[in-house]
């Protein structure tokens, strides 16, 4: 639906912040062609990295990508 001739847009400032109590997860995934293995989400970065080291030892795969996931909340700025 496109705006009508009397549509008014109002800019409302918002902020986005990490929610520390929601935690962070770490994951390492093989980027080698034909390999879809990964560590799965881990609570500790060391666990994901250890998985990658073991995977390299078993397969010789040396290329990985890392994913760090956190949670964030968007809120309207005060006074708006």
QUIRA-V884039 format. One record per residue. N is the residue number from 1. RES is the residue in three letters. PHI is phi in degrees with one decimal (NA if undefined). PSI is psi in radians with two decimals (NA if undefined). Layout:
# QUIRA-V884039
N&RES&PHI&PSI / N&RES&PHI&PSI
This chain:
# QUIRA-V884039
1&UNK&NA&2.24 / 2&UNK&-92.0&2.70 / 3&UNK&-62.1&2.51 / 4&UNK&-80.7&3.12 / 5&UNK&-67.3&-0.27 / 6&UNK&-114.8&0.36 / 7&UNK&-74.8&2.34 / 8&UNK&-118.5&2.24 / 9&UNK&-101.5&2.44 / 10&UNK&-124.4&2.21 / 11&UNK&-79.9&2.18 / 12&UNK&-123.2&1.98 / 13&UNK&-69.0&2.43 / 14&UNK&-130.1&2.81 / 15&UNK&-126.1&2.74 / 16&UNK&-126.5&2.28 / 17&UNK&-136.5&2.57 / 18&UNK&-66.3&2.55 / 19&UNK&-105.6&1.66 / 20&UNK&-58.5&-0.65 / 21&UNK&-68.7&-0.25 / 22&UNK&-81.4&-0.24 / 23&UNK&84.7&3.03 / 24&UNK&-131.1&2.48 / 25&UNK&-120.7&2.65 / 26&UNK&-124.9&2.45 / 27&UNK&-145.9&2.48 / 28&UNK&-122.6&2.30 / 29&UNK&-126.8&2.45 / 30&UNK&-66.9&2.37 / 31&UNK&-108.2&0.19 / 32&UNK&-71.7&2.40 / 33&UNK&-55.0&2.30 / 34&UNK&84.0&-0.03 / 35&UNK&-113.8&2.12 / 36&UNK&-110.9&0.33 / 37&UNK&-80.1&2.65 / 38&UNK&-155.9&2.91 / 39&UNK&-74.4&-0.36 / 40&UNK&75.1&2.83 / 41&UNK&-61.3&2.33 / 42&UNK&-125.6&2.55 / 43&UNK&-74.8&-0.45 / 44&UNK&-119.0&2.35 / 45&UNK&-58.9&-0.64 / 46&UNK&-61.0&-0.63 / 47&UNK&-63.8&-0.74 / 48&UNK&-66.5&-0.74 / 49&UNK&-65.1&-0.69 / 50&UNK&-61.6&-0.67 / 51&UNK&-59.7&-0.79 / 52&UNK&-61.5&-0.72 / 53&UNK&-63.9&-0.75 / 54&UNK&-64.6&-0.72 / 55&UNK&-62.0&-0.75 / 56&UNK&-61.8&-0.72 / 57&UNK&-62.6&-0.66 / 58&UNK&-77.9&-0.66 / 59&UNK&-114.8&-0.34 / 60&UNK&83.4&-0.04 / 61&UNK&-68.9&2.32 / 62&UNK&-124.1&-0.03 / 63&UNK&-109.0&2.17 / 64&UNK&-137.1&2.79 / 65&UNK&-122.6&2.58 / 66&UNK&-112.8&2.50 / 67&UNK&-126.6&2.19 / 68&UNK&-116.8&2.17 / 69&UNK&-118.6&2.25 / 70&UNK&-125.7&3.14 / 71&UNK&-118.2&2.54 / 72&UNK&-136.8&2.71 / 73&UNK&-124.4&2.36 / 74&UNK&-99.5&2.26 / 75&UNK&-132.9&2.64 / 76&UNK&-74.1&2.40 / 77&UNK&-66.5&2.58 / 78&UNK&-58.9&2.60 / 79&UNK&85.4&0.03 / 80&UNK&-104.2&NA
